[in-house]
């Protein structure tokens, strides 16, 4: 994979059209006109994270990015905890998206063809297609993801063009970027949601073993992804604020969050664009499913190859070179969850999508913070050639920002999940089980197979020019 394929794969997982149409209204409900500025603040924090994470990529080239980074910086048990937490988080994000695509597909087919089938029937069709494309390998997936991403970005840019040409009820203002408006204490819930839009950008490192040019390709792709997320989402959400007016956007979001953005296509663009948007919304959700599937099964693959999980997960297909066993296992888990939701009558949006996304939020943000700590510890001890900015200052500031966000996520968890107290406890319990269960797997491996334990993360790594870098010893 080159920089282009890597960026397209990662950004497609973020599903720009799905986020703007289906998720951004929740941001506006909590932050009103401050949302565009919040994206820039979040982008700055994630850029600080990326500086240290990419400096670390010179020493870690591994399909289990969080796992390898934390292992090198803090130790093998902590790294195993990061890997299992990442598995929980990515599985939650991927499986929850089946709720969204099932719901969107049901409503779209019913609208155009009058065929009223249950949401889970469409989710199962999507599951089969995702499993098949994942089996065919990342290059086939990247082409599909790239086409969908370009189209969904294009339709949002067209909407922006019409809004800029026609204007809004209160004209064009920059109050959305006023620090006094953005950094208000009551915007904590908004920030918890906005940071969720960046989840997955760091998965460039997950595909590092499949990247042409090694670490340098991963670094360029990561910085491009961070910049795109921050700037593009800030711009598009500012367009939405402009269309409604800064003083009205919050009330409009609370009154009708489902149609907040989609109705703008009807108000500002010619009729066909609304139909195009609805169809692309399905493609956007499917692209997210596929990209998250690829990221998840690579964590299964890395843990299987390291023998933390059964070794069969570490097998690749002899022709496709894809981690096909890991992909089948991930698809099987998704099938069980979707079938369970169908049988028990769980709401695909409020239940499956809301609860799964919340679990993914807390897991990924916690992993970002853990990675910052690992980067600082490793680079300070083993990479004196890395400058103070990359080894300490940037990741240190990123760690402070991420710990603050994690606190906001935990204190607003019921808002994010939309679930009751019992289910929130279950979801947080799954995250805790991943973080604590990983070290138990590592300690069991050390007791039963000490040589395999010693080899954790010792996989051929390359410098930016492709020259092998000796594997430095991880912590105990």
C-alpha positions as CSV (number, residue, x, y, z in Angstrom):
1,X,0.0,0.0,0.0
2,X,1.2,3.5,-0.8
3,X,0.3,6.7,0.9
4,X,-2.8,7.2,-1.2
5,X,-4.2,3.7,-0.5
6,X,-3.4,4.0,3.2
7,X,-5.0,7.4,3.6
8,X,-8.1,6.3,1.7
9,X,-8.5,3.1,3.8
10,X,-8.2,5.0,7.0
11,X,-10.4,7.9,6.1
12,X,-13.1,5.6,4.7
13,X,-13.3,4.0,8.1
14,X,-14.2,7.4,9.5
15,X,-17.2,7.5,7.1
16,X,-17.3,11.3,6.5
17,X,-20.9,11.4,5.2
18,X,-22.2,9.1,7.9
19,X,-20.5,11.2,10.6
20,X,-21.8,14.5,9.3
21,X,-25.4,13.4,8.6
22,X,-26.0,10.9,11.4
23,X,-23.5,11.8,14.2
24,X,-22.7,15.5,14.0
25,X,-26.3,16.4,15.1
26,X,-25.4,15.0,18.5
27,X,-22.4,17.3,18.6
28,X,-24.6,20.3,17.8
29,X,-27.0,19.3,20.5
30,X,-24.3,19.6,23.1
31,X,-22.1,22.3,21.7
32,X,-24.2,24.4,19.3
33,X,-22.1,26.7,17.2
34,X,-18.9,25.8,19.0
35,X,-18.6,22.4,17.1
36,X,-16.4,23.6,14.2
37,X,-13.8,25.1,16.6
38,X,-13.9,22.0,18.7
39,X,-12.7,20.0,15.7
40,X,-9.6,22.2,15.4
41,X,-8.9,21.8,19.1
42,X,-9.2,18.1,18.8
43,X,-7.1,18.1,15.7
44,X,-4.3,19.9,17.6
45,X,-4.3,17.3,20.4
46,X,-4.3,14.4,18.0
47,X,-1.5,16.0,16.0
48,X,0.6,16.1,19.2
49,X,-0.2,12.4,19.7
50,X,0.8,11.7,16.2
51,X,4.2,13.3,16.6
52,X,5.3,10.8,19.3
53,X,3.4,7.9,17.7
54,X,5.2,8.4,14.4
55,X,8.5,8.9,16.1
56,X,7.9,5.5,17.7
57,X,7.0,4.0,14.3
58,X,10.7,3.9,13.5
59,X,11.1,1.2,16.1
60,X,7.8,-0.6,15.7
61,X,6.5,-2.0,12.4
62,X,3.8,-4.3,13.4
63,X,0.2,-5.1,12.4
64,X,-0.8,-4.7,16.1
65,X,0.1,-1.1,16.4
66,X,-1.1,-0.3,19.9
67,X,0.0,-3.7,21.1
68,X,3.5,-3.3,19.7
69,X,4.0,0.3,20.9
70,X,2.8,-0.2,24.4
71,X,4.9,-3.4,24.7
72,X,8.0,-1.6,23.7
73,X,7.4,1.3,26.0
74,X,5.9,-0.2,29.1
75,X,6.3,-4.0,28.9
76,X,4.8,-7.2,27.4
77,X,1.9,-7.5,29.9
78,X,0.8,-3.9,29.4
79,X,1.1,-4.4,25.6
80,X,-1.1,-7.5,25.7
81,X,-3.6,-5.5,27.7
82,X,-3.5,-2.8,25.0
83,X,-4.0,-5.4,22.3
84,X,-7.0,-7.0,23.9
85,X,-8.6,-3.7,24.7
86,X,-8.0,-2.7,21.0
87,X,-9.7,-5.9,19.9
88,X,-12.7,-5.1,22.2
89,X,-12.9,-1.5,20.9
90,X,-12.5,-2.2,17.2
91,X,-14.9,-5.1,17.3
92,X,-17.4,-2.8,19.1
93,X,-17.1,-0.1,16.5
94,X,-17.3,-2.4,13.6
95,X,-20.2,-4.5,14.8
96,X,-22.2,-1.4,16.0
97,X,-22.0,0.0,12.4
98,X,-24.1,-2.9,11.3
99,X,-27.0,-1.3,13.2
100,X,-26.5,1.9,11.2
101,X,-26.3,0.3,7.8
102,X,-29.2,-2.0,8.5
103,X,-31.4,1.0,9.5
104,X,-30.3,3.2,6.6
105,X,-30.8,0.4,4.1
106,X,-34.2,-0.6,5.5
107,X,-35.5,3.0,5.2
108,X,-34.0,3.6,1.8
109,X,-35.3,0.4,0.2
110,X,-38.7,1.0,1.8
111,X,-38.8,4.6,0.5
112,X,-37.9,3.8,-3.1
113,X,-39.3,0.3,-3.5
114,X,-42.0,-0.1,-0.8
115,X,-40.3,-3.2,0.5
116,X,-40.3,-3.4,4.3
117,X,-37.8,-5.9,5.5
118,X,-36.2,-6.0,9.0
119,X,-33.0,-4.0,9.5
120,X,-31.0,-7.2,10.4
121,X,-31.6,-8.7,6.9
122,X,-29.7,-5.9,5.3
123,X,-27.0,-6.1,8.1
124,X,-26.5,-9.8,7.3
125,X,-26.0,-9.0,3.5
126,X,-23.5,-6.4,4.4
127,X,-21.7,-8.8,6.7
128,X,-21.3,-11.4,4.0
129,X,-19.9,-8.8,1.5
130,X,-17.5,-7.4,4.1
131,X,-16.2,-10.9,4.9
132,X,-15.7,-11.6,1.2
133,X,-13.9,-8.4,0.5
134,X,-11.7,-8.8,3.6
135,X,-10.8,-12.3,2.4
136,X,-9.8,-10.9,-1.0
137,X,-7.2,-8.7,0.6
138,X,-6.5,-5.1,1.5
139,X,-5.8,-4.0,-2.1
140,X,-9.3,-4.9,-3.3
141,X,-10.7,-3.3,-0.2
142,X,-8.7,-0.1,-0.7
143,X,-10.1,0.4,-4.2
144,X,-13.7,0.0,-3.0
145,X,-13.1,2.3,0.0
146,X,-11.3,4.9,-2.2
147,X,-14.2,5.3,-4.6
148,X,-16.8,5.6,-1.9
149,X,-14.7,8.1,0.1
150,X,-14.2,10.4,-2.9
151,X,-18.0,10.4,-3.7
152,X,-19.1,11.1,-0.2
153,X,-16.6,13.9,0.2
154,X,-17.7,15.3,-3.1
155,X,-21.4,15.4,-2.1
156,X,-20.6,17.3,1.1
157,X,-18.4,19.8,-0.9
158,X,-21.3,20.3,-3.3
159,X,-23.6,21.1,-0.3
160,X,-21.0,23.5,1.0
161,X,-20.8,25.3,-2.3
162,X,-24.6,25.8,-2.4
163,X,-24.7,27.1,1.2
164,X,-21.8,29.5,0.5
165,X,-23.5,30.8,-2.7
166,X,-26.9,31.3,-1.0
167,X,-25.8,32.2,2.5
168,X,-27.6,31.7,5.8
169,X,-30.1,33.5,7.9
170,X,-27.4,35.3,10.0
171,X,-24.8,35.7,7.3
172,X,-21.2,34.4,7.6
173,X,-19.5,34.7,11.0
174,X,-16.5,33.2,12.7
175,X,-18.1,32.9,16.2
176,X,-17.7,29.1,15.8
177,X,-13.9,29.5,16.2
178,X,-14.0,32.0,19.0
179,X,-12.0,30.5,21.9
180,X,-14.4,32.0,24.4
181,X,-17.2,30.1,22.7
182,X,-15.4,26.8,22.0
183,X,-13.7,26.3,25.4
184,X,-16.6,26.9,27.7
185,X,-16.8,24.4,30.6
186,X,-20.3,23.3,29.6
187,X,-18.9,22.0,26.3
188,X,-17.4,18.9,27.9
189,X,-19.9,16.5,26.4
190,X,-19.4,18.0,23.0
191,X,-15.6,17.4,23.2
192,X,-16.2,13.8,24.2
193,X,-18.2,13.3,21.0
194,X,-15.9,15.3,18.7
195,X,-12.8,13.3,19.6
196,X,-14.7,10.2,18.6
197,X,-14.6,11.5,15.0
198,X,-10.8,10.9,15.0
199,X,-11.1,7.2,16.1
200,X,-9.2,5.1,13.6
201,X,-6.8,7.7,12.2
202,X,-3.9,5.9,14.0
203,X,-4.8,2.6,12.2
204,X,-2.3,3.7,9.5
205,X,0.2,1.9,11.7
206,X,-1.9,-1.3,11.7
207,X,-1.2,-1.7,8.0
208,X,2.5,-0.8,8.4
209,X,3.7,-4.3,7.3
210,X,1.7,-3.8,4.0
211,X,3.0,-0.3,3.3
212,X,5.4,0.4,0.5
213,X,8.2,2.6,1.9
214,X,7.9,1.4,5.4
215,X,7.6,3.9,8.3
216,X,7.9,7.0,6.1
217,X,4.8,6.0,4.2
218,X,2.9,5.4,7.5
219,X,4.1,8.8,8.9
220,X,2.9,10.8,5.8
221,X,-0.4,9.0,5.7
222,X,-1.0,9.6,9.4
223,X,-0.4,13.4,9.2
224,X,-2.5,13.7,6.1
225,X,-5.4,11.8,7.9
226,X,-5.2,14.0,11.0
227,X,-5.1,17.2,8.9
228,X,-8.0,16.1,6.8
229,X,-10.2,15.1,9.7
230,X,-9.7,18.4,11.6
231,X,-9.9,20.8,8.7
232,X,-12.6,19.1,6.6
233,X,-15.0,18.4,9.5
234,X,-14.4,21.9,10.9
235,X,-15.3,23.4,7.5
236,X,-18.4,21.2,6.9
237,X,-19.8,21.7,10.4
238,X,-19.2,25.5,10.0
239,X,-21.3,25.2,6.8
240,X,-24.1,23.6,8.8
241,X,-23.9,26.3,11.4
242,X,-24.0,28.9,8.7
243,X,-27.1,27.3,7.1
244,X,-29.0,27.4,10.3
245,X,-27.4,30.5,12.0
246,X,-25.1,30.4,15.0
247,X,-27.8,31.2,17.5
248,X,-30.3,28.6,16.0
249,X,-28.1,25.6,15.4
250,X,-28.4,24.2,18.9
251,X,-32.2,24.4,19.0
252,X,-32.5,23.0,15.5
253,X,-30.4,20.0,16.5
254,X,-32.4,19.3,19.6
255,X,-35.7,19.7,17.7
256,X,-34.8,17.2,14.9
257,X,-31.4,15.6,15.1
258,X,-32.1,12.9,12.6
259,X,-32.9,15.2,9.7
260,X,-30.7,18.2,10.8
261,X,-28.2,17.8,8.0
262,X,-30.1,15.7,5.4
263,X,-32.8,18.4,5.2
264,X,-30.2,20.9,4.1
265,X,-29.8,19.0,0.9
266,X,-33.5,19.5,0.2
267,X,-33.3,23.2,1.1
268,X,-30.1,24.2,-0.7
269,X,-29.4,21.7,-3.5
270,X,-31.4,20.5,-6.5
271,X,-33.7,17.5,-5.9
272,X,-31.4,14.7,-7.3
273,X,-28.7,15.5,-4.7
274,X,-30.9,14.4,-1.9
275,X,-31.4,11.0,-3.5
276,X,-27.7,10.8,-4.3
277,X,-26.9,11.6,-0.7
278,X,-29.2,8.9,0.7
279,X,-27.6,6.3,-1.5
280,X,-24.0,7.4,-0.7
281,X,-24.9,7.3,3.0
282,X,-25.3,3.5,2.6
283,X,-21.9,3.4,0.8
284,X,-20.4,5.5,3.5
285,X,-21.6,3.1,6.3
286,X,-20.4,0.1,4.3
287,X,-17.0,1.6,3.8
288,X,-16.7,2.1,7.5
289,X,-17.7,-1.5,8.1
290,X,-15.0,-2.8,5.6
291,X,-12.2,-0.6,6.9
292,X,-13.0,-1.4,10.6
293,X,-13.1,-5.1,9.7
294,X,-9.7,-4.9,8.1
295,X,-8.3,-3.1,11.2
296,X,-9.9,-5.5,13.6
297,X,-8.8,-8.7,12.0
298,X,-5.2,-7.4,12.0
299,X,-5.3,-7.2,15.7
300,X,-6.5,-10.8,15.8
301,X,-3.7,-11.7,13.4
302,X,-1.0,-10.0,15.4
303,X,-2.1,-11.6,18.7
304,X,-2.4,-15.0,17.0
305,X,1.1,-14.7,15.5
306,X,2.4,-13.8,18.9
307,X,0.6,-16.8,20.4
308,X,-1.3,-14.6,22.9
309,X,-4.4,-16.0,21.2
310,X,-4.5,-19.3,19.2
311,X,-1.8,-19.4,16.6
312,X,-4.3,-20.2,13.8
313,X,-5.3,-16.6,13.9
314,X,-1.8,-15.7,12.7
315,X,-2.2,-17.5,9.3
316,X,-2.4,-15.7,6.0
317,X,-4.0,-16.9,2.8
318,X,-1.3,-18.5,0.5
319,X,-2.6,-16.5,-2.5
320,X,-4.4,-13.5,-1.2
321,X,-1.9,-12.9,1.7
322,X,-4.8,-11.7,3.8
323,X,-5.2,-12.7,7.4
324,X,-8.2,-14.8,6.4
325,X,-8.7,-16.9,9.6
326,X,-8.7,-13.7,11.7
327,X,-11.2,-12.2,9.3
328,X,-13.6,-15.2,9.6
329,X,-13.4,-15.1,13.4
330,X,-14.3,-11.4,13.4
331,X,-17.2,-12.0,11.0
332,X,-18.4,-14.8,13.1
333,X,-18.5,-12.6,16.2
334,X,-20.4,-9.9,14.3
335,X,-22.9,-12.5,13.1
336,X,-23.5,-13.7,16.7
337,X,-24.0,-10.1,18.0
338,X,-26.3,-9.1,15.1
339,X,-28.3,-12.3,15.4
340,X,-28.6,-11.7,19.2
341,X,-29.9,-8.2,18.7
342,X,-32.4,-9.4,16.1
343,X,-33.8,-12.1,18.3
344,X,-34.0,-9.9,21.4
345,X,-35.4,-6.9,19.6
346,X,-32.5,-4.5,20.3
347,X,-32.9,-1.1,18.6
348,X,-30.3,-0.9,15.8
349,X,-29.6,2.8,16.4
350,X,-30.1,3.4,20.1
351,X,-29.0,0.0,21.2
352,X,-26.5,-1.5,18.8
353,X,-25.0,1.6,17.3
354,X,-25.1,3.7,20.5
355,X,-23.8,1.2,22.9
356,X,-21.1,-0.2,20.6
357,X,-19.9,3.3,19.7
358,X,-19.6,4.3,23.3
359,X,-17.5,1.2,24.1
360,X,-15.3,1.9,21.1
361,X,-14.9,5.6,22.3
362,X,-13.7,4.7,25.7
363,X,-11.4,1.9,24.5
364,X,-9.7,3.9,21.8
365,X,-9.2,7.1,23.7
366,X,-7.8,5.1,26.6
367,X,-5.4,3.4,24.2
368,X,-4.3,6.7,22.8
369,X,-3.4,7.9,26.3
370,X,-1.6,4.6,27.1
371,X,0.4,4.9,23.8
372,X,1.5,8.4,24.7
373,X,2.9,7.2,28.0
374,X,4.6,4.3,26.3
375,X,6.2,6.5,23.6
376,X,7.6,8.9,26.2
377,X,9.1,6.1,28.3
378,X,10.6,4.2,25.4
379,X,12.0,7.1,23.4
380,X,13.5,8.8,26.5
381,X,15.3,5.6,27.4
382,X,16.3,4.1,24.1
383,X,16.3,6.8,21.4
384,X,18.5,9.7,22.4
385,X,18.7,10.7,18.7
386,X,15.0,11.6,18.8
387,X,14.6,15.3,19.7
388,X,13.0,16.5,22.9
389,X,9.9,17.8,21.0
390,X,9.1,14.4,19.5
391,X,10.1,12.2,22.4
392,X,8.7,14.2,25.3
393,X,7.0,17.6,24.8
394,X,4.5,16.7,22.0
395,X,3.5,13.3,23.4
396,X,3.4,14.7,26.9
397,X,1.0,17.5,25.9
398,X,-1.0,14.9,23.9
399,X,-1.2,12.7,27.0
400,X,-2.6,15.6,29.2
401,X,-5.2,16.4,26.5
402,X,-6.2,12.7,26.1
403,X,-6.5,12.1,29.8
404,X,-8.8,15.1,30.0
405,X,-10.9,13.8,27.1
406,X,-11.0,10.3,28.7
407,X,-12.4,11.9,31.9
408,X,-15.0,13.7,29.8
409,X,-16.0,10.4,28.1
410,X,-16.3,8.5,31.4
411,X,-18.3,11.3,33.1
412,X,-20.6,11.5,30.0
413,X,-20.7,7.8,29.2
414,X,-24.5,7.5,29.6
415,X,-24.9,10.4,27.1
416,X,-22.7,8.6,24.6
417,X,-24.2,5.1,25.0
418,X,-27.9,6.1,25.5
419,X,-28.2,3.0,27.7
420,X,-29.3,2.4,31.2
421,X,-27.1,2.0,34.2
422,X,-26.8,-1.8,34.0
423,X,-25.9,-1.8,30.3
424,X,-23.4,1.0,30.8
425,X,-21.8,-1.1,33.6
426,X,-21.6,-4.1,31.2
427,X,-20.0,-2.0,28.4
428,X,-17.4,-0.5,30.7
429,X,-16.8,-4.0,32.2
430,X,-15.9,-5.3,28.7
431,X,-13.4,-2.5,28.3
432,X,-11.9,-3.3,31.7
433,X,-11.9,-7.0,30.9
434,X,-9.9,-6.3,27.8
435,X,-7.3,-4.1,29.6
436,X,-6.9,-6.5,32.5
437,X,-7.3,-9.8,30.6
438,X,-4.4,-9.0,28.2
439,X,-1.8,-9.1,31.0
440,X,-3.2,-12.4,32.2
441,X,-2.7,-13.9,28.7
442,X,0.8,-12.6,28.6
443,X,1.7,-14.0,32.0
444,X,0.2,-17.4,31.1
445,X,2.3,-17.3,27.9
446,X,5.4,-16.6,29.9
447,X,4.7,-19.5,32.2
448,X,3.8,-22.0,29.5
449,X,5.9,-20.8,26.5
450,X,8.7,-18.6,27.7
451,X,10.4,-18.4,24.3
452,X,7.2,-17.2,22.7
453,X,6.8,-14.7,25.4
454,X,10.4,-13.4,24.8
455,X,9.6,-13.0,21.1
456,X,6.6,-10.7,21.6
457,X,6.7,-7.9,19.0
458,X,10.1,-9.0,17.7
459,X,9.0,-8.8,14.1
460,X,11.1,-7.5,11.2
461,X,11.0,-3.7,11.5
462,X,12.4,-1.2,9.0
463,X,13.7,2.3,9.0
464,X,12.2,4.9,6.7
465,X,14.5,3.8,3.8
466,X,13.6,0.1,4.3
467,X,16.8,-0.8,6.2
468,X,16.1,-3.3,9.0
469,X,16.3,-1.9,12.5
470,X,17.5,-4.1,15.3
471,X,14.6,-4.9,17.6
472,X,15.2,-3.3,21.0
473,X,14.1,-5.3,24.0
474,X,10.7,-4.5,25.4
475,X,10.1,-4.2,29.1
476,X,9.6,-7.2,31.3
